[in-house]
């Protein structure tokens, strides 16, 4: 099951998930981009988004307005949908209208692999980016251990290049895969101080000693956080 958390309010870009992307609202464009991989449901706090989803024959479910993160929102949706503990849930951000379906499929397959070996299954992905892009705080970076498990995520350029070395930077893509059981466990954890400092919910798992398995992907897609991002995306994908 692919669940797209879709909060209508946005401080930097009001109502962005309903912004037109080549004739479709952003959240609908995202849903249609990944519907070949698995069933798709939009989890939203807005009746307006519910009505938009109905217009395009996309399933949607109304969730609380009080969630602090998209993952908490999809957890509520998973409970309302009655998903079993071993079902796989993929969190695809509503502001990724150009996400490649093969990436979502790869995350799903990795969750299946991890779930056979571990009680806690959380998977995400990254891509290599140029050094110049690593300074953008809207582009989240991740550092990994030798087994491609996340050590830390930051809006800063990490690792810090103290001696002007040749460093490869990894940009995190905001797609997460869980078993439903692991999703529940993640959302049962208290919010972490690091999570609130960086405004990155994935740090909650690391803070509580859980592993996030990462996979490398090739992608031209990027999240649309600002109107400048939108202008860039329309040029790149137009």
N, C-alpha and C positions, 0 to 999 in steps of 0.2 A: 504494500500500500504506500503510495506517495501522498504525503500530506503537505500542503502549501500553507504556511502561516501567513495570514494577510491582515495586518493591522492597518486600518485606514489612516489613522493619525500619523503624521510624520513631521518632526520639527524642521528638518532641513529642506524637505520637499513635500509640502502638503498634498495629500490625496494622490501620491505618486503611483500607487498600484493600479489606479484607474486611468492613468495617462495613456493616450493613444500611441500604440506602437504598430505602425503600418496597418491601421484599420482595426486593431483589436486593443482592448484595455490590457495594460501590462500584465496583470495577474492571469488573465485568460490566455494571453500569448505564452506565458510561462507554462500554464497547465497543458496547453496543446503541444508544446515542445517536448513534453515528457510522457504523454499519455500512451505512447507505444510501448513503454517499459513496464507499466503496471497500472492498476486502478488509481485514479487521482481524486482527491478530495481537497477542497479549499476550506481551511479553518479560519474563520474571521470573527471580528467583533462588531461587524457592521451589517445591518439589514440591507443597506444599499449594495454591498458586495454580494450578498445572497441573491438579490434580484438580478444583478448583472450575470452571475454564474448561471442562474436558471435560463436566462436569455440565450446563453451559448451551450446549454445542455451539459454543464459541468457540475458535478455534485459539490455541495457546500454545506457546512455545518456552522451554526452560530455558537461562539464561545465567549468567555468572560472578557470584559473590558479591562480587567485588573492585572493581566499577566505581564510580567517584566521581561519575558523572553519568548521567542518563537517556539523554543522547545517545550516550554511549559504549556503553550497554546496547543501544540500538536498532541501533547500528552492528554489534555482534556478531550480533544477530538477522538483520540484512540479509545479512551474509556467510553465515550458516548457511542462509538461505533461497535463496541463490544469485541475488540480485537483480542485474540488469544496471546498468551505470553510468548509463544515461539514465532509469532508472525513478525515479519520484517517491516519496519516503518522507515521510510526515507523522507527526510526533511529537505525540501527544495524551497529556497527563498523566493518570495513573490516578485522580487526585483531582479530576477535572472531570466529575462524573456528570450535570451539567445543561448541558453545552456544546451549543450549537446547531449542527446539522449544516451549515447554510449557511455558518457561519464556516470550518469545515474545508474545505468546497468552495471558498470564496474563496481560502484559502491555497494550495490545490492549483493553482488556475487561475493564481495569481500566480507560482508556481514555474515553471509551463509558460512563462509570458511572459518571465520573467527568464532562463530557460535558453536562450532563443533569442538572447539578446544577450550573455551573460556565461558565462565558464568556471566561475565560482563562484556557485551559486544557493542562497541561504538567505533564507527569508521567515518573518516572524512578524506579529503583529497587536497592536493597541492599541485602547483605548476612552477616551473623555473621562470624567473623574471630578470630583466636587466637591472643592474645596480641602480640606475637613475630612478627606476620606478619604486624601489624599495623605501624611499624616503616619504612616500605618500601615506599619510596616516589612515586614509580610507582603504588602503590595500593592506590587509592583515598578513603578517609574516609568521612563519612557523620554523622552528628548528627541531631536528629529528635525532633519534639515537640510531645505532647501526642497524636496527631492525625495522626502521621506518615507523617508529612510534613517536608521537609528539612529546617533546620535552617542554616546550613553551610556545605560546602565541603572543604576538605583540603588534601594536600599531607602529612601533618604532622599527628602524632597520636593525634586525638581529640576524646573525651575530654582529656585534660592533666591530667595525674595521679599524682597529687601532693602528696598524702599520701599512695601510693602503695595500692590502693583499688582494689577490684574485679570489673573490668570494662569490659563491653561488647562492643567490637568495631564492627562497621558496615562498610563493604567495599562496595563502590559504583560500580555497574556494568554499563558500558557506553552504556546503551540502553535507548532511549528516545521515548516517544509517545506524539503526539500532535494532535489536530485537525489542519487542514490546515490553518484555520484562526489564531489559536494561534501560529503556526509556523511562519506565516508572521509577526505577532506582535512581537514575540521574535526577529526576525531578523531586525526589524525596530528600535530596541533599540540601542543606542550608546554602544560601548564596555565599560565595566566597569573596573575601576582601579584594583579591586580585581581579575577580570578575567585574566588580563595581568600579575599580580604578581604571582598567583598560576598556571597560564596556564590551567585554567579550565573554559570552556565556559559556563557551567551551572550557574556559579556565576553571569552571566549577568542578569538572570531572578530574582534572589534574590535581587540584587543591585537595580533593578527597581521596587521592591515591589511586585513581582509576586510569587505565591506559586508553589512549585514542590511537587506533591503528590508522595510518595514513597511506594513501596510494598516490603515485605520481600520474598525472594525466596531461594530455595536450588539449588546450582550450583557448579559443579566442574570446570567449564570453567573459563578462565582468558584471558585478553588481552595480545597479544604477542607484546611487545614493543622493545625487544632486542633479540639478538641471543641466549642469555642465557635463555630467556623465551621460545624460540623455542625449545631448547634442552630439557628443562623441560617438555614442552607440549608433545613432541614426546614420552618421557618416560612414562608420566602419561596416555596418551590416545593410546599408541601403542599396 
